[in-house]
């Protein structure tokens, strides 16, 4: 079974475009034989597409691990990490690449 990776990118910071390029490189580098990738884009206005990751634990069953690729404010300041911790989503930042 493939590990389901949610790549989270974009965001409201001035580094939005950098995040898009970083995410594209990461997605291209992920082995499609091992990982099923879902893309979560946050627009410059903060709108999530296709929808938000819920902060409620257990409410994101299609995600095994989140790979946050957000730069600047709301990305590198711990804000997103806090949301993901509330949601009990393992992240690549914590080195969780296997199902618990």
Order of alpha helices (4+ residues) and beta strands (2+ residues): beta-alpha-beta-beta-beta-alpha
